Amino acid sequence: MNIGKEVLIAANCYIIDANHNYKSNLLPIRLQGFNVKPVILYDGVWAGTNTTILPGATIFEGAIIGANSLVSSSISMNMIAFGSPAKEVKSRFDK
């Protein structure tokens, strides 16, 4: 996990960089190890309340993630994104 400078992470956010492996039906899931994918939050990101950021997600500089959103991929620089899954809605600088 890599968190840049001046990042705002609101209350009740989850940043998850690993999931359980589950391919075998011969072993309990808890014994199958983990699949780790880094999460990157670049400088100036703001993650709103109750945001969940999943393994492999990258949120580029200055992006804003709306409350109660689920980020499962990349969010472009200076974009406002929200929803489940989070989708880019507009640039922070659009009028």
MODELLER restraints for C-alpha pairs under 7 A, 6 or more apart:
rsr = mdl.restraints
at = mdl.atoms
rsr.add(forms.Gaussian(group=physical.xy_distance, feature=features.Distance(at['CA:1:A'], at['CA:17:A']), mean=6.81, stdev=0.5))
rsr.add(forms.Gaussian(group=physical.xy_distance, feature=features.Distance(at['CA:1:A'], at['CA:38:A']), mean=5.18, stdev=0.5))
rsr.add(forms.Gaussian(group=physical.xy_distance, feature=features.Distance(at['CA:1:A'], at['CA:39:A']), mean=4.82, stdev=0.5))
rsr.add(forms.Gaussian(group=physical.xy_distance, feature=features.Distance(at['CA:1:A'], at['CA:40:A']), mean=5.90, stdev=0.5))
rsr.add(forms.Gaussian(group=physical.xy_distance, feature=features.Distance(at['CA:2:A'], at['CA:39:A']), mean=6.36, stdev=0.5))
rsr.add(forms.Gaussian(group=physical.xy_distance, feature=features.Distance(at['CA:2:A'], at['CA:40:A']), mean=4.81, stdev=0.5))
rsr.add(forms.Gaussian(group=physical.xy_distance, feature=features.Distance(at['CA:2:A'], at['CA:41:A']), mean=6.19, stdev=0.5))
rsr.add(forms.Gaussian(group=physical.xy_distance, feature=features.Distance(at['CA:3:A'], at['CA:40:A']), mean=6.07, stdev=0.5))
rsr.add(forms.Gaussian(group=physical.xy_distance, feature=features.Distance(at['CA:3:A'], at['CA:41:A']), mean=4.82, stdev=0.5))
rsr.add(forms.Gaussian(group=physical.xy_distance, feature=features.Distance(at['CA:3:A'], at['CA:42:A']), mean=6.19, stdev=0.5))
rsr.add(forms.Gaussian(group=physical.xy_distance, feature=features.Distance(at['CA:4:A'], at['CA:41:A']), mean=5.92, stdev=0.5))
rsr.add(forms.Gaussian(group=physical.xy_distance, feature=features.Distance(at['CA:4:A'], at['CA:42:A']), mean=4.70, stdev=0.5))
rsr.add(forms.Gaussian(group=physical.xy_distance, feature=features.Distance(at['CA:4:A'], at['CA:43:A']), mean=4.40, stdev=0.5))
rsr.add(forms.Gaussian(group=physical.xy_distance, feature=features.Distance(at['CA:5:A'], at['CA:43:A']), mean=4.71, stdev=0.5))
rsr.add(forms.Gaussian(group=physical.xy_distance, feature=features.Distance(at['CA:5:A'], at['CA:44:A']), mean=6.38, stdev=0.5))
rsr.add(forms.Gaussian(group=physical.xy_distance, feature=features.Distance(at['CA:6:A'], at['CA:43:A']), mean=5.89, stdev=0.5))
rsr.add(forms.Gaussian(group=physical.xy_distance, feature=features.Distance(at['CA:6:A'], at['CA:44:A']), mean=4.94, stdev=0.5))
rsr.add(forms.Gaussian(group=physical.xy_distance, feature=features.Distance(at['CA:7:A'], at['CA:43:A']), mean=5.96, stdev=0.5))
rsr.add(forms.Gaussian(group=physical.xy_distance, feature=features.Distance(at['CA:7:A'], at['CA:44:A']), mean=4.83, stdev=0.5))
rsr.add(forms.Gaussian(group=physical.xy_distance, feature=features.Distance(at['CA:7:A'], at['CA:45:A']), mean=4.87, stdev=0.5))
rsr.add(forms.Gaussian(group=physical.xy_distance, feature=features.Distance(at['CA:7:A'], at['CA:46:A']), mean=5.88, stdev=0.5))
rsr.add(forms.Gaussian(group=physical.xy_distance, feature=features.Distance(at['CA:8:A'], at['CA:45:A']), mean=6.22, stdev=0.5))
rsr.add(forms.Gaussian(group=physical.xy_distance, feature=features.Distance(at['CA:8:A'], at['CA:46:A']), mean=4.54, stdev=0.5))
rsr.add(forms.Gaussian(group=physical.xy_distance, feature=features.Distance(at['CA:8:A'], at['CA:47:A']), mean=6.11, stdev=0.5))
rsr.add(forms.Gaussian(group=physical.xy_distance, feature=features.Distance(at['CA:9:A'], at['CA:46:A']), mean=6.05, stdev=0.5))
rsr.add(forms.Gaussian(group=physical.xy_distance, feature=features.Distance(at['CA:9:A'], at['CA:47:A']), mean=4.95, stdev=0.5))
rsr.add(forms.Gaussian(group=physical.xy_distance, feature=features.Distance(at['CA:9:A'], at['CA:48:A']), mean=6.60, stdev=0.5))
rsr.add(forms.Gaussian(group=physical.xy_distance, feature=features.Distance(at['CA:10:A'], at['CA:47:A']), mean=6.09, stdev=0.5))
rsr.add(forms.Gaussian(group=physical.xy_distance, feature=features.Distance(at['CA:10:A'], at['CA:48:A']), mean=5.22, stdev=0.5))
rsr.add(forms.Gaussian(group=physical.xy_distance, feature=features.Distance(at['CA:10:A'], at['CA:49:A']), mean=4.78, stdev=0.5))
rsr.add(forms.Gaussian(group=physical.xy_distance, feature=features.Distance(at['CA:11:A'], at['CA:49:A']), mean=5.10, stdev=0.5))
rsr.add(forms.Gaussian(group=physical.xy_distance, feature=features.Distance(at['CA:11:A'], at['CA:50:A']), mean=6.53, stdev=0.5))
rsr.add(forms.Gaussian(group=physical.xy_distance, feature=features.Distance(at['CA:12:A'], at['CA:49:A']), mean=5.95, stdev=0.5))
rsr.add(forms.Gaussian(group=physical.xy_distance, feature=features.Distance(at['CA:12:A'], at['CA:50:A']), mean=4.80, stdev=0.5))
rsr.add(forms.Gaussian(group=physical.xy_distance, feature=features.Distance(at['CA:13:A'], at['CA:49:A']), mean=6.10, stdev=0.5))
rsr.add(forms.Gaussian(group=physical.xy_distance, feature=features.Distance(at['CA:13:A'], at['CA:50:A']), mean=4.73, stdev=0.5))
rsr.add(forms.Gaussian(group=physical.xy_distance, feature=features.Distance(at['CA:13:A'], at['CA:51:A']), mean=4.78, stdev=0.5))
rsr.add(forms.Gaussian(group=physical.xy_distance, feature=features.Distance(at['CA:13:A'], at['CA:52:A']), mean=5.77, stdev=0.5))
rsr.add(forms.Gaussian(group=physical.xy_distance, feature=features.Distance(at['CA:14:A'], at['CA:51:A']), mean=6.36, stdev=0.5))
rsr.add(forms.Gaussian(group=physical.xy_distance, feature=features.Distance(at['CA:14:A'], at['CA:52:A']), mean=4.70, stdev=0.5))
rsr.add(forms.Gaussian(group=physical.xy_distance, feature=features.Distance(at['CA:14:A'], at['CA:53:A']), mean=6.13, stdev=0.5))
rsr.add(forms.Gaussian(group=physical.xy_distance, feature=features.Distance(at['CA:15:A'], at['CA:52:A']), mean=6.00, stdev=0.5))
rsr.add(forms.Gaussian(group=physical.xy_distance, feature=features.Distance(at['CA:15:A'], at['CA:53:A']), mean=4.78, stdev=0.5))
rsr.add(forms.Gaussian(group=physical.xy_distance, feature=features.Distance(at['CA:15:A'], at['CA:54:A']), mean=6.34, stdev=0.5))
rsr.add(forms.Gaussian(group=physical.xy_distance, feature=features.Distance(at['CA:16:A'], at['CA:53:A']), mean=6.10, stdev=0.5))
rsr.add(forms.Gaussian(group=physical.xy_distance, feature=features.Distance(at['CA:16:A'], at['CA:54:A']), mean=5.11, stdev=0.5))
rsr.add(forms.Gaussian(group=physical.xy_distance, feature=features.Distance(at['CA:16:A'], at['CA:55:A']), mean=5.54, stdev=0.5))
rsr.add(forms.Gaussian(group=physical.xy_distance, feature=features.Distance(at['CA:17:A'], at['CA:36:A']), mean=5.76, stdev=0.5))
rsr.add(forms.Gaussian(group=physical.xy_distance, feature=features.Distance(at['CA:17:A'], at['CA:37:A']), mean=5.45, stdev=0.5))
rsr.add(forms.Gaussian(group=physical.xy_distance, feature=features.Distance(at['CA:17:A'], at['CA:38:A']), mean=5.52, stdev=0.5))
rsr.add(forms.Gaussian(group=physical.xy_distance, feature=features.Distance(at['CA:17:A'], at['CA:39:A']), mean=5.86, stdev=0.5))
rsr.add(forms.Gaussian(group=physical.xy_distance, feature=features.Distance(at['CA:17:A'], at['CA:54:A']), mean=6.37, stdev=0.5))
rsr.add(forms.Gaussian(group=physical.xy_distance, feature=features.Distance(at['CA:17:A'], at['CA:55:A']), mean=4.15, stdev=0.5))
rsr.add(forms.Gaussian(group=physical.xy_distance, feature=features.Distance(at['CA:17:A'], at['CA:56:A']), mean=6.86, stdev=0.5))
rsr.add(forms.Gaussian(group=physical.xy_distance, feature=features.Distance(at['CA:18:A'], at['CA:34:A']), mean=6.23, stdev=0.5))
rsr.add(forms.Gaussian(group=physical.xy_distance, feature=features.Distance(at['CA:18:A'], at['CA:35:A']), mean=5.46, stdev=0.5))
rsr.add(forms.Gaussian(group=physical.xy_distance, feature=features.Distance(at['CA:18:A'], at['CA:36:A']), mean=4.22, stdev=0.5))
rsr.add(forms.Gaussian(group=physical.xy_distance, feature=features.Distance(at['CA:18:A'], at['CA:37:A']), mean=6.06, stdev=0.5))
rsr.add(forms.Gaussian(group=physical.xy_distance, feature=features.Distance(at['CA:18:A'], at['CA:55:A']), mean=5.71, stdev=0.5))
rsr.add(forms.Gaussian(group=physical.xy_distance, feature=features.Distance(at['CA:19:A'], at['CA:34:A']), mean=5.55, stdev=0.5))
rsr.add(forms.Gaussian(group=physical.xy_distance, feature=features.Distance(at['CA:19:A'], at['CA:35:A']), mean=5.38, stdev=0.5))
rsr.add(forms.Gaussian(group=physical.xy_distance, feature=features.Distance(at['CA:19:A'], at['CA:36:A']), mean=6.63, stdev=0.5))
rsr.add(forms.Gaussian(group=physical.xy_distance, feature=features.Distance(at['CA:20:A'], at['CA:29:A']), mean=6.83, stdev=0.5))
rsr.add(forms.Gaussian(group=physical.xy_distance, feature=features.Distance(at['CA:20:A'], at['CA:33:A']), mean=6.01, stdev=0.5))
rsr.add(forms.Gaussian(group=physical.xy_distance, feature=features.Distance(at['CA:20:A'], at['CA:34:A']), mean=4.49, stdev=0.5))
rsr.add(forms.Gaussian(group=physical.xy_distance, feature=features.Distance(at['CA:20:A'], at['CA:35:A']), mean=6.20, stdev=0.5))
rsr.add(forms.Gaussian(group=physical.xy_distance, feature=features.Distance(at['CA:21:A'], at['CA:29:A']), mean=6.60, stdev=0.5))
rsr.add(forms.Gaussian(group=physical.xy_distance, feature=features.Distance(at['CA:21:A'], at['CA:32:A']), mean=5.44, stdev=0.5))
rsr.add(forms.Gaussian(group=physical.xy_distance, feature=features.Distance(at['CA:21:A'], at['CA:33:A']), mean=5.70, stdev=0.5))
rsr.add(forms.Gaussian(group=physical.xy_distance, feature=features.Distance(at['CA:21:A'], at['CA:34:A']), mean=5.29, stdev=0.5))
rsr.add(forms.Gaussian(group=physical.xy_distance, feature=features.Distance(at['CA:21:A'], at['CA:35:A']), mean=6.15, stdev=0.5))
rsr.add(forms.Gaussian(group=physical.xy_distance, feature=features.Distance(at['CA:22:A'], at['CA:29:A']), mean=5.35, stdev=0.5))
rsr.add(forms.Gaussian(group=physical.xy_distance, feature=features.Distance(at['CA:22:A'], at['CA:32:A']), mean=6.48, stdev=0.5))
rsr.add(forms.Gaussian(group=physical.xy_distance, feature=features.Distance(at['CA:37:A'], at['CA:55:A']), mean=5.03, stdev=0.5))
rsr.add(forms.Gaussian(group=physical.xy_distance, feature=features.Distance(at['CA:37:A'], at['CA:56:A']), mean=4.74, stdev=0.5))
rsr.add(forms.Gaussian(group=physical.xy_distance, feature=features.Distance(at['CA:38:A'], at['CA:55:A']), mean=6.11, stdev=0.5))
rsr.add(forms.Gaussian(group=physical.xy_distance, feature=features.Distance(at['CA:38:A'], at['CA:56:A']), mean=5.20, stdev=0.5))
rsr.add(forms.Gaussian(group=physical.xy_distance, feature=features.Distance(at['CA:39:A'], at['CA:55:A']), mean=5.81, stdev=0.5))
rsr.add(forms.Gaussian(group=physical.xy_distance, feature=features.Distance(at['CA:39:A'], at['CA:56:A']), mean=5.16, stdev=0.5))
rsr.add(forms.Gaussian(group=physical.xy_distance, feature=features.Distance(at['CA:39:A'], at['CA:57:A']), mean=5.14, stdev=0.5))
rsr.add(forms.Gaussian(group=physical.xy_distance, feature=features.Distance(at['CA:39:A'], at['CA:58:A']), mean=5.84, stdev=0.5))
rsr.add(forms.Gaussian(group=physical.xy_distance, feature=features.Distance(at['CA:40:A'], at['CA:57:A']), mean=6.57, stdev=0.5))
rsr.add(forms.Gaussian(group=physical.xy_distance, feature=features.Distance(at['CA:40:A'], at['CA:58:A']), mean=4.73, stdev=0.5))
rsr.add(forms.Gaussian(group=physical.xy_distance, feature=features.Distance(at['CA:40:A'], at['CA:59:A']), mean=6.26, stdev=0.5))
rsr.add(forms.Gaussian(group=physical.xy_distance, feature=features.Distance(at['CA:41:A'], at['CA:58:A']), mean=6.05, stdev=0.5))
rsr.add(forms.Gaussian(group=physical.xy_distance, feature=features.Distance(at['CA:41:A'], at['CA:59:A']), mean=4.99, stdev=0.5))
rsr.add(forms.Gaussian(group=physical.xy_distance, feature=features.Distance(at['CA:41:A'], at['CA:60:A']), mean=6.40, stdev=0.5))
rsr.add(forms.Gaussian(group=physical.xy_distance, feature=features.Distance(at['CA:42:A'], at['CA:59:A']), mean=6.20, stdev=0.5))
rsr.add(forms.Gaussian(group=physical.xy_distance, feature=features.Distance(at['CA:42:A'], at['CA:60:A']), mean=5.08, stdev=0.5))
rsr.add(forms.Gaussian(group=physical.xy_distance, feature=features.Distance(at['CA:42:A'], at['CA:61:A']), mean=4.90, stdev=0.5))
rsr.add(forms.Gaussian(group=physical.xy_distance, feature=features.Distance(at['CA:43:A'], at['CA:61:A']), mean=5.06, stdev=0.5))
rsr.add(forms.Gaussian(group=physical.xy_distance, feature=features.Distance(at['CA:43:A'], at['CA:62:A']), mean=6.56, stdev=0.5))
rsr.add(forms.Gaussian(group=physical.xy_distance, feature=features.Distance(at['CA:44:A'], at['CA:61:A']), mean=5.66, stdev=0.5))
rsr.add(forms.Gaussian(group=physical.xy_distance, feature=features.Distance(at['CA:44:A'], at['CA:62:A']), mean=4.59, stdev=0.5))
rsr.add(forms.Gaussian(group=physical.xy_distance, feature=features.Distance(at['CA:45:A'], at['CA:61:A']), mean=5.93, stdev=0.5))
rsr.add(forms.Gaussian(group=physical.xy_distance, feature=features.Distance(at['CA:45:A'], at['CA:62:A']), mean=4.79, stdev=0.5))
rsr.add(forms.Gaussian(group=physical.xy_distance, feature=features.Distance(at['CA:45:A'], at['CA:63:A']), mean=5.03, stdev=0.5))
rsr.add(forms.Gaussian(group=physical.xy_distance, feature=features.Distance(at['CA:45:A'], at['CA:64:A']), mean=5.93, stdev=0.5))
rsr.add(forms.Gaussian(group=physical.xy_distance, feature=features.Distance(at['CA:46:A'], at['CA:63:A']), mean=6.49, stdev=0.5))
rsr.add(forms.Gaussian(group=physical.xy_distance, feature=features.Distance(at['CA:46:A'], at['CA:64:A']), mean=4.81, stdev=0.5))
rsr.add(forms.Gaussian(group=physical.xy_distance, feature=features.Distance(at['CA:46:A'], at['CA:65:A']), mean=6.16, stdev=0.5))
rsr.add(forms.Gaussian(group=physical.xy_distance, feature=features.Distance(at['CA:47:A'], at['CA:64:A']), mean=6.09, stdev=0.5))
rsr.add(forms.Gaussian(group=physical.xy_distance, feature=features.Distance(at['CA:47:A'], at['CA:65:A']), mean=4.81, stdev=0.5))
rsr.add(forms.Gaussian(group=physical.xy_distance, feature=features.Distance(at['CA:47:A'], at['CA:66:A']), mean=6.76, stdev=0.5))
rsr.add(forms.Gaussian(group=physical.xy_distance, feature=features.Distance(at['CA:48:A'], at['CA:65:A']), mean=5.68, stdev=0.5))
rsr.add(forms.Gaussian(group=physical.xy_distance, feature=features.Distance(at['CA:48:A'], at['CA:66:A']), mean=5.10, stdev=0.5))
rsr.add(forms.Gaussian(group=physical.xy_distance, feature=features.Distance(at['CA:48:A'], at['CA:67:A']), mean=4.30, stdev=0.5))
rsr.add(forms.Gaussian(group=physical.xy_distance, feature=features.Distance(at['CA:49:A'], at['CA:67:A']), mean=4.70, stdev=0.5))
rsr.add(forms.Gaussian(group=physical.xy_distance, feature=features.Distance(at['CA:49:A'], at['CA:68:A']), mean=6.28, stdev=0.5))
rsr.add(forms.Gaussian(group=physical.xy_distance, feature=features.Distance(at['CA:50:A'], at['CA:67:A']), mean=5.80, stdev=0.5))
rsr.add(forms.Gaussian(group=physical.xy_distance, feature=features.Distance(at['CA:50:A'], at['CA:68:A']), mean=4.72, stdev=0.5))
rsr.add(forms.Gaussian(group=physical.xy_distance, feature=features.Distance(at['CA:51:A'], at['CA:67:A']), mean=5.78, stdev=0.5))
rsr.add(forms.Gaussian(group=physical.xy_distance, feature=features.Distance(at['CA:51:A'], at['CA:68:A']), mean=4.92, stdev=0.5))
rsr.add(forms.Gaussian(group=physical.xy_distance, feature=features.Distance(at['CA:51:A'], at['CA:69:A']), mean=4.87, stdev=0.5))
rsr.add(forms.Gaussian(group=physical.xy_distance, feature=features.Distance(at['CA:51:A'], at['CA:70:A']), mean=5.99, stdev=0.5))
rsr.add(forms.Gaussian(group=physical.xy_distance, feature=features.Distance(at['CA:52:A'], at['CA:69:A']), mean=6.32, stdev=0.5))
rsr.add(forms.Gaussian(group=physical.xy_distance, feature=features.Distance(at['CA:52:A'], at['CA:70:A']), mean=4.86, stdev=0.5))
rsr.add(forms.Gaussian(group=physical.xy_distance, feature=features.Distance(at['CA:52:A'], at['CA:71:A']), mean=6.22, stdev=0.5))
rsr.add(forms.Gaussian(group=physical.xy_distance, feature=features.Distance(at['CA:53:A'], at['CA:70:A']), mean=5.98, stdev=0.5))
rsr.add(forms.Gaussian(group=physical.xy_distance, feature=features.Distance(at['CA:53:A'], at['CA:71:A']), mean=4.74, stdev=0.5))
rsr.add(forms.Gaussian(group=physical.xy_distance, feature=features.Distance(at['CA:53:A'], at['CA:72:A']), mean=6.35, stdev=0.5))
rsr.add(forms.Gaussian(group=physical.xy_distance, feature=features.Distance(at['CA:54:A'], at['CA:71:A']), mean=6.06, stdev=0.5))
rsr.add(forms.Gaussian(group=physical.xy_distance, feature=features.Distance(at['CA:54:A'], at['CA:72:A']), mean=5.15, stdev=0.5))
rsr.add(forms.Gaussian(group=physical.xy_distance, feature=features.Distance(at['CA:56:A'], at['CA:73:A']), mean=6.61, stdev=0.5))
rsr.add(forms.Gaussian(group=physical.xy_distance, feature=features.Distance(at['CA:57:A'], at['CA:71:A']), mean=6.56, stdev=0.5))
rsr.add(forms.Gaussian(group=physical.xy_distance, feature=features.Distance(at['CA:57:A'], at['CA:72:A']), mean=5.42, stdev=0.5))
rsr.add(forms.Gaussian(group=physical.xy_distance, feature=features.Distance(at['CA:57:A'], at['CA:73:A']), mean=4.47, stdev=0.5))
rsr.add(forms.Gaussian(group=physical.xy_distance, feature=features.Distance(at['CA:57:A'], at['CA:74:A']), mean=5.45, stdev=0.5))
rsr.add(forms.Gaussian(group=physical.xy_distance, feature=features.Distance(at['CA:58:A'], at['CA:73:A']), mean=6.37, stdev=0.5))
rsr.add(forms.Gaussian(group=physical.xy_distance, feature=features.Distance(at['CA:58:A'], at['CA:74:A']), mean=4.62, stdev=0.5))
rsr.add(forms.Gaussian(group=physical.xy_distance, feature=features.Distance(at['CA:58:A'], at['CA:75:A']), mean=6.41, stdev=0.5))
rsr.add(forms.Gaussian(group=physical.xy_distance, feature=features.Distance(at['CA:59:A'], at['CA:74:A']), mean=5.63, stdev=0.5))
rsr.add(forms.Gaussian(group=physical.xy_distance, feature=features.Distance(at['CA:59:A'], at['CA:75:A']), mean=4.79, stdev=0.5))
rsr.add(forms.Gaussian(group=physical.xy_distance, feature=features.Distance(at['CA:59:A'], at['CA:76:A']), mean=6.56, stdev=0.5))
rsr.add(forms.Gaussian(group=physical.xy_distance, feature=features.Distance(at['CA:60:A'], at['CA:75:A']), mean=6.10, stdev=0.5))
rsr.add(forms.Gaussian(group=physical.xy_distance, feature=features.Distance(at['CA:60:A'], at['CA:76:A']), mean=5.35, stdev=0.5))
rsr.add(forms.Gaussian(group=physical.xy_distance, feature=features.Distance(at['CA:60:A'], at['CA:77:A']), mean=4.58, stdev=0.5))
rsr.add(forms.Gaussian(group=physical.xy_distance, feature=features.Distance(at['CA:61:A'], at['CA:77:A']), mean=4.84, stdev=0.5))
rsr.add(forms.Gaussian(group=physical.xy_distance, feature=features.Distance(at['CA:61:A'], at['CA:78:A']), mean=6.17, stdev=0.5))
rsr.add(forms.Gaussian(group=physical.xy_distance, feature=features.Distance(at['CA:62:A'], at['CA:77:A']), mean=5.81, stdev=0.5))
rsr.add(forms.Gaussian(group=physical.xy_distance, feature=features.Distance(at['CA:62:A'], at['CA:78:A']), mean=4.46, stdev=0.5))
rsr.add(forms.Gaussian(group=physical.xy_distance, feature=features.Distance(at['CA:63:A'], at['CA:76:A']), mean=6.83, stdev=0.5))
rsr.add(forms.Gaussian(group=physical.xy_distance, feature=features.Distance(at['CA:63:A'], at['CA:77:A']), mean=5.49, stdev=0.5))
rsr.add(forms.Gaussian(group=physical.xy_distance, feature=features.Distance(at['CA:63:A'], at['CA:78:A']), mean=4.28, stdev=0.5))
rsr.add(forms.Gaussian(group=physical.xy_distance, feature=features.Distance(at['CA:63:A'], at['CA:79:A']), mean=4.78, stdev=0.5))
rsr.add(forms.Gaussian(group=physical.xy_distance, feature=features.Distance(at['CA:63:A'], at['CA:80:A']), mean=5.83, stdev=0.5))
rsr.add(forms.Gaussian(group=physical.xy_distance, feature=features.Distance(at['CA:64:A'], at['CA:79:A']), mean=6.32, stdev=0.5))
rsr.add(forms.Gaussian(group=physical.xy_distance, feature=features.Distance(at['CA:64:A'], at['CA:80:A']), mean=4.73, stdev=0.5))
rsr.add(forms.Gaussian(group=physical.xy_distance, feature=features.Distance(at['CA:64:A'], at['CA:81:A']), mean=6.27, stdev=0.5))
rsr.add(forms.Gaussian(group=physical.xy_distance, feature=features.Distance(at['CA:65:A'], at['CA:80:A']), mean=6.01, stdev=0.5))
rsr.add(forms.Gaussian(group=physical.xy_distance, feature=features.Distance(at['CA:65:A'], at['CA:81:A']), mean=5.05, stdev=0.5))
rsr.add(forms.Gaussian(group=physical.xy_distance, feature=features.Distance(at['CA:65:A'], at['CA:82:A']), mean=5.63, stdev=0.5))
rsr.add(forms.Gaussian(group=physical.xy_distance, feature=features.Distance(at['CA:66:A'], at['CA:81:A']), mean=6.13, stdev=0.5))
rsr.add(forms.Gaussian(group=physical.xy_distance, feature=features.Distance(at['CA:66:A'], at['CA:82:A']), mean=4.67, stdev=0.5))
rsr.add(forms.Gaussian(group=physical.xy_distance, feature=features.Distance(at['CA:69:A'], at['CA:82:A']), mean=5.24, stdev=0.5))
rsr.add(forms.Gaussian(group=physical.xy_distance, feature=features.Distance(at['CA:69:A'], at['CA:83:A']), mean=4.74, stdev=0.5))
rsr.add(forms.Gaussian(group=physical.xy_distance, feature=features.Distance(at['CA:69:A'], at['CA:84:A']), mean=5.39, stdev=0.5))
rsr.add(forms.Gaussian(group=physical.xy_distance, feature=features.Distance(at['CA:69:A'], at['CA:85:A']), mean=6.73, stdev=0.5))
rsr.add(forms.Gaussian(group=physical.xy_distance, feature=features.Distance(at['CA:69:A'], at['CA:86:A']), mean=5.70, stdev=0.5))
rsr.add(forms.Gaussian(group=physical.xy_distance, feature=features.Distance(at['CA:70:A'], at['CA:83:A']), mean=6.43, stdev=0.5))
rsr.add(forms.Gaussian(group=physical.xy_distance, feature=features.Distance(at['CA:70:A'], at['CA:84:A']), mean=4.83, stdev=0.5))
rsr.add(forms.Gaussian(group=physical.xy_distance, feature=features.Distance(at['CA:70:A'], at['CA:85:A']), mean=4.96, stdev=0.5))
rsr.add(forms.Gaussian(group=physical.xy_distance, feature=features.Distance(at['CA:70:A'], at['CA:86:A']), mean=5.45, stdev=0.5))
rsr.add(forms.Gaussian(group=physical.xy_distance, feature=features.Distance(at['CA:71:A'], at['CA:85:A']), mean=5.91, stdev=0.5))
rsr.add(forms.Gaussian(group=physical.xy_distance, feature=features.Distance(at['CA:71:A'], at['CA:86:A']), mean=5.25, stdev=0.5))
rsr.add(forms.Gaussian(group=physical.xy_distance, feature=features.Distance(at['CA:72:A'], at['CA:85:A']), mean=6.63, stdev=0.5))
rsr.add(forms.Gaussian(group=physical.xy_distance, feature=features.Distance(at['CA:75:A'], at['CA:88:A']), mean=6.83, stdev=0.5))
rsr.add(forms.Gaussian(group=physical.xy_distance, feature=features.Distance(at['CA:78:A'], at['CA:91:A']), mean=5.76, stdev=0.5))
rsr.add(forms.Gaussian(group=physical.xy_distance, feature=features.Distance(at['CA:78:A'], at['CA:92:A']), mean=5.60, stdev=0.5))
rsr.add(forms.Gaussian(group=physical.xy_distance, feature=features.Distance(at['CA:79:A'], at['CA:88:A']), mean=6.16, stdev=0.5))
rsr.add(forms.Gaussian(group=physical.xy_distance, feature=features.Distance(at['CA:79:A'], at['CA:90:A']), mean=5.76, stdev=0.5))
rsr.add(forms.Gaussian(group=physical.xy_distance, feature=features.Distance(at['CA:79:A'], at['CA:91:A']), mean=4.33, stdev=0.5))
rsr.add(forms.Gaussian(group=physical.xy_distance, feature=features.Distance(at['CA:79:A'], at['CA:92:A']), mean=5.66, stdev=0.5))
rsr.add(forms.Gaussian(group=physical.xy_distance, feature=features.Distance(at['CA:80:A'], at['CA:88:A']), mean=5.77, stdev=0.5))
rsr.add(forms.Gaussian(group=physical.xy_distance, feature=features.Distance(at['CA:80:A'], at['CA:89:A']), mean=5.77, stdev=0.5))
rsr.add(forms.Gaussian(group=physical.xy_distance, feature=features.Distance(at['CA:80:A'], at['CA:90:A']), mean=5.52, stdev=0.5))
rsr.add(forms.Gaussian(group=physical.xy_distance, feature=features.Distance(at['CA:80:A'], at['CA:91:A']), mean=5.87, stdev=0.5))
rsr.add(forms.Gaussian(group=physical.xy_distance, feature=features.Distance(at['CA:80:A'], at['CA:92:A']), mean=6.08, stdev=0.5))
rsr.add(forms.Gaussian(group=physical.xy_distance, feature=features.Distance(at['CA:81:A'], at['CA:87:A']), mean=5.05, stdev=0.5))
rsr.add(forms.Gaussian(group=physical.xy_distance, feature=features.Distance(at['CA:81:A'], at['CA:88:A']), mean=4.15, stdev=0.5))
rsr.add(forms.Gaussian(group=physical.xy_distance, feature=features.Distance(at['CA:81:A'], at['CA:89:A']), mean=5.46, stdev=0.5))
rsr.add(forms.Gaussian(group=physical.xy_distance, feature=features.Distance(at['CA:82:A'], at['CA:88:A']), mean=6.86, stdev=0.5))
